[in-house]
Amino acid sequence: MVEPDEVEAAVQRALEAGVRGIVTPATNPADLERTLQLGRDFSSCVKVAVGLHPHDASALDASFRRRLEQAAGQAGVVAIGEIGLDYHYMNSPREDQLQALEWQLDLAAESELPVIIHNRESWHDLFPALERREGSLRGVCHSFTEPPAVVKEVLALGLYIGVSGMVTFRRADNIREMVAAIEIDRLLVETDSPFLAPMPHRGRPNEPAFVPLVGAAVAEVLGLSIDDVASRTTANVERLFDCGFGQDT
């Protein structure tokens, strides 16, 4: 996330770059209120997701459950996220991650909100949890890196797939192969800010103003025009999150 004193400038740079709207997720107890405030401060172009990242799954106590339940009903909140599983770092034990995932999936269903899903080296556990909710689950598997066979599983569940700056990396042929397997009407472009800045900004902190570079790379992979990818992925965001950018909510 952009530092507090840089937020207004970052939002302005994104708008000047042609980005119509931003969905920013909370990830832990420390950033929940700040994320909600971003949605209030920039209500016409910034929407909010509330959730607990798997790194912090062990923090899901009764108090934070109440905070998430209350936050899910606030204006400008369009999703439950970022939630999921991460078996690479294991910053929280596997059982804590699974419990936090299941509870937040239930919260999304109760709140009638989509989910923003994080997956790293965990698809074997994540897929069954999502599959059990097939037919009622809405959401996006963000910054996805799995092969085309797994893309088919995600699409079969009715979920969208988020593509990040990795699609621009010179040696990321696996990501471009994955993108080629995604239906354009189920594809979102994203930052995963502050990580995974696209070329030529790789190594710098990522920000929403760089999203058009991701869209351009997606357009090249799919053989579509940049304008077509921009309009269709924007429509996908607004459809999935049931929101309109350029208006206060």
N, C-alpha and C positions, 0 to 999 in steps of 0.2 A: 504494500500500500504506500502511496505517496505520503511524504511527511506533511503534518498539518499545515505548516506555513507555506507549502508549495501546492496545495490542492487547487486553489482558485486558478493559478497559472496553468496547471496541468489540464484542468477542465477546459480552459480557454484554448489551449493548444490543440486539444482533441477536436473541439468544434471548428477551429480554423482548418484542421486537416480533413474535415468532411465527416467526422464521426457524429452521428445524430444522437446517440444515447449510450449510456454506460450502465452496466449492472455490476455492482461491487458487493462481494460477499464478506460477511463477518466470519471469523475463524476461531475465536476463543473468547473467554470472559473479558479479557482486557480490551479488546477492540470492538465489542458489541455496540456500546453507546456511541463511540466515535463514528462507526459505520452508519448507524441510524441517523446521526446528526448530518452526515453527508447527504443523505436522502432528503432531509428537511432543507438544508442550505441550497441544494441545487435540484429542486424537485422536478423541474421541467426536463432535465436531461440525465439525472442520476437516479437509478432505482436500486433497491437494496435486497440482499438475501441475508438471512440470519441462520447461523448454525455453528456447529463445533467440528473443527477439522480433526481428522483421526489422530494427528500428532498430539492433540490436547484432549483426547477422548476420556482420559482419567479424571478430567475436571467436571464431568457431567454429574454433579450432585443435585440434590433436591432444589437447592436455591437457584442454580443455573437453569434447571428445567423450567422453573416458574418464569424466569426472565425470558427464556426463549418462547414460551407459550404466550406471554404478554406481547413480546416483540412481533410475533407472527401475525398479530391482528392490527398492527399499526399501518397507517397510510404510507404508501411508497414501498412497502415490503412486498416483493413479488415472488419470493422463492425461499425454500429452506436449503441452506448451503453455506459454506462448503462442507459437505459431509462425505463419508466413504471409508475406505481402508487404505493403509499405507504400510506394507510389510518390508519396505526397504530400510527405513530408519528405525522403525519400531519404537518411536518415542513414547507410545502408550502400549501396554500389553495387548495382545491379540484379543483376548476376551473383552477387555474394556472397549476396544474399537468396535467389535461386533455388537455389543450391547448399545453403545452410543448410536451406531448406524441404525439398528432396528427401532430404537425409540424415536429417532429423528424421521425415519421413514413413516412411522405411525403419526408423528406430529404433522408431517406434510399432508397425509391423507385427511386427518381431522381438520386441518386448516384449508384444505382444497388448494394447495399450492404445489407447484413443481419443485423438483430437487436439482441441485447442482452437485454432481458426483465426482469425487476424487478417487482415482485408482492407481496404485503403484504396486506391482508384483503381487496383486491380491485378487485377480479376476476369478480364480477358482472358488473363492469364498463370496466375493461380491455378487457374481452372477446369480447364484441360488437365492440370495436375499432379494434381489430385484425381480427375479422370475416369479417368486411367490406372490408378487403384487402385480403381475401382468394383467393388463386390462384396466387397472386403476391408477397406475403409476405414470406420471409425466415428469420430464426433466431432460437434463443434458449430462452426458459423460464428458467432462471438460478436459481440455489439453490432452486429448486421447493419443495413445501411442501403440495400441494393439494392432495385430495384423488384420488383413481383410476378412478372414474367417470370423474373427470376433466382432468386426464391424457388422456383419450380417446378424449376429446374435443381438447386438444393441438395437439395430433397426427393427428387428422382429419384436422387441419389447415395446416399440413405439417411442423410443427415446431419440433425442438428438445427439449429435457428436460435435464437440468443440475442437477447433483446430487453432493451434497457437503458432508462435514465431518459428517453431522447429521446422515448419514446412519450407522455410527459406534457407535452412542450413545446407551447406554445400554437400555434406556427406549423408544427409537425411533422406536417402532414397526410400527407406522403409516408410517414412512418414508420407512421402508423396504417393507411394503405392497404396497406403491406407486411404488417403484423401480421394484417390481415384475410385475407391469402392463406395464412397458415401454419396447418397442421393442429395442433390443440391437443396432440395426442400427440407432436408433434415440436418443441415450443416450450419454451424455458427462459427464466426471468427472471433478470436479473443486474444488477450495479452498474457494471462497468467502473471500479471504485474505483481512484483517488480522483477520477475524472472523471465527467461527465455525471450529476450528482446530479439526481434527479427534482424536479418542482415539489412543494411550495413551497420546496425547499432548493437550487434552482438557484443556482450561484455559490459554493456551499460545497463543501468536500471531501466526496465521496461515501463511503458506508460500507454494510455489509450490512444494518443496521437499516432502511434505506430501501427494501429490495427489495419489501416489501408494497405500497408505493405504485405500483411498476411493475406488480405483479400486478393491482392494482385497475384500472389504466388498461387493461391487456390484457383484463380481464374486461368492461369497458365496450365495447371495440371488438368483441369476439367475441360479446357478448350472453349471457355466462355469469355465474354467480354468482362472487363473490370466493372463496368456499370451494372451489368446483369447480376454479377455476384454480389455487389454492394446492395442493390435493391432487394434481391431475394433473401439474403441473409438478414437484412434489417427486418424484412417481413417475418422471417422465422423467429427472430427475437421477440418481436411484438406479439406474435401468435402464441409462442410458448409461455411467455411471462404475462400475457394478457395485459399489456401496458401499451401506452402510446407515448412517444417522446415528443418534446416540443410543447407539452401541456403540463400544468401543475396537477399533482395528485397527492 
